Amino acid sequence: MAYHIININGCERIRRLPMLFKVAKRSVLALTAAAALVVAGGTATAADFAGKTVNMIIPFRAGGGTDVWARFFATEVVKNLPGNPELSIKNVPGGGSITGTNQFEKLARPDGLTTIAISGSTQLAKLLDDPRVQYDYGKWKAIVASPTGGLVMVRSDVGAKTVKDLAGKPLKFASQPANSLDLVALLAFDLLKLDVQPMFGIKGRNDGRVALEKGEASLDYQTTSAVLEQATKSLLDSGTAVPLFSFGIRGPGGKIQRDPAFPNVPSMVEAYEMIHGKPPSGPDWEAYIAVYDLSFGMQKMICLPPETPDDIVADYEKAMATTLSNPEFKAKAAAELGDYPQLQAKAATEALQRGAAISQEAKRWVQGWLKDKYGITPGTEVNN
């Protein structure tokens, strides 16, 4: 579909609100009247999207994980906006999501008609100080943050049932670039002292699954949605692959616990304790957790530009809440994406801001690890 950026006159008036405030500051009545004029073209009601088109930028190729997730959510959410607007989706791949995200930052107006769907790699690029990044996602307004899980598996012919059984065994892992979302897995393997030889060059985790199936790789991980698909399920059901551990999911108090999608599989914390005999700690673990939170704890997000008026944000929040409370949508989401709690409204924006405020210590540790281990420096191209 064509990509459009449309401005609503009412939102232009909102942008002039500081001037109106200055003129009217000596008169409470005048200020109230001015505020009434700038909201929704003269009324203090929610925005009306009737006859409009909501444009969503997806900074990844069509058919990829983020694209599938975004279309799954956006189609239903837009239906629940007041006025039942049309939906236009534009895929702008390039630079590991940087190209399309830069475009959103530069062109999107705070009128509710342009949204973006991002993934963990969008946030990782900022974390790793990629010089091509021209966006500051910490200032955006998130409508939903969707966590997901990841399952690490090994070929059964390796002869391992747990991570402890892998001690001293050389393993091959088909990987995207080390500064992609595969960074979580590579850091996990390092923390667990596994002898892993990455085979870089694949463009997506589906290629990793195929490599494992053919015996070209001995170790692999897949996100929950992929594990729920028949291709990966058949590997596990047939015994070709054995689950080792999941990356886990944040539970009460922020602790990493077992993934509800894989309740019988140890979490990364349990795997660490198997290897080291003690709970995880130290700068390497803190860096891993920071990357995990960006990559899996809030892997997919739908956001609006900064300065989007509160009434428009409220419309999106209500539309998302309506979508997530729909029993049919919930059942379909659980079957296709995993039964994970979705962060909405304020909680989603707070999660986005936490990710943007990652500690300098964690950032320096990850950047140093990538440079020392793989020769990767800020700006190294990441494949989509």
Beta strands, then each sheet from edge to edge (+ up, - down):
strand 1: 53-58
strand 2: 86-91
strand 3: 114-118
strand 4: 141-146
strand 5: 150-155
strand 6: 171-175
strand 7: 196-200
strand 8: 219-223
strand 9: 241-246
strand 10: 249-250
strand 11: 256-257
strand 12: 300-304
strand 13: 343-344
sheet 1: 2+ 1+ 3+ 12- 4+ 13-
sheet 2: 8+ 5- 9+
sheet 3: 6+ 7+
sheet 4: 10+ 11-
end
